[in-house]
Amino acid sequence: MHMQPIGITIQTSGEGYWSIINKDVRITHAVVHKYDDGDWGELRVIFDVRDWDTKSCGLIYTDPLAKQQLQSYLTTLGVDSSGLVYSEQGMQSRNYISFDIDQAFIDSWEKVFGTLEIL
């Protein structure tokens, strides 16, 4: 799996459905999976578990500020994140946030970073 280093800190608002915690969370890496049966995929944003423990903090999933800050950062890199949406709850992990992505995201990610995983 090719993980792209991402060195940013995002903040949660505590206004998601799965957590009420407002906290800074370091993002360390990201990986894009493109599914070979269509024009969509998954972005996994890996966070530092020392900053965010899902057992005590809950899931970052659905937190609007975390998503907004991630989208803004990706846009500054040249990635089209306008279609970025949280994946379903079951796709979330103890060390990453899962997002569904569209073809525009995939194309721009590949242009900026040059690599992605085909599943």
HELIX and SHEET records of a PDB file:
HELIX    1   1 THR A   54  CYS A   57  1                                   4    
HELIX    2   2 PRO A   64  LEU A   77  1                                  14    
HELIX    3   3 GLN A   89  MET A   91  5                                   3    
HELIX    4   4 GLN A  103  PHE A  113  1                                  11    
SHEET    1   A 5 GLN A   4  GLN A  11  0                                        
SHEET    2   A 5 ASP A  24  LYS A  34 -1                                        
SHEET    3   A 5 TRP A  40  PHE A  47 -1                                        
SHEET    4   A 5 TYR A  96  ASP A 102 -1                                        
SHEET    5   A 5 VAL A  85  TYR A  86 -1                                        
SHEET    1   B 3 GLN A   4  GLN A  11  0                                        
SHEET    2   B 3 ASP A  24  LYS A  34 -1                                        
SHEET    3   B 3 GLU A 117  ILE A 118  1                                        
END                                                                             
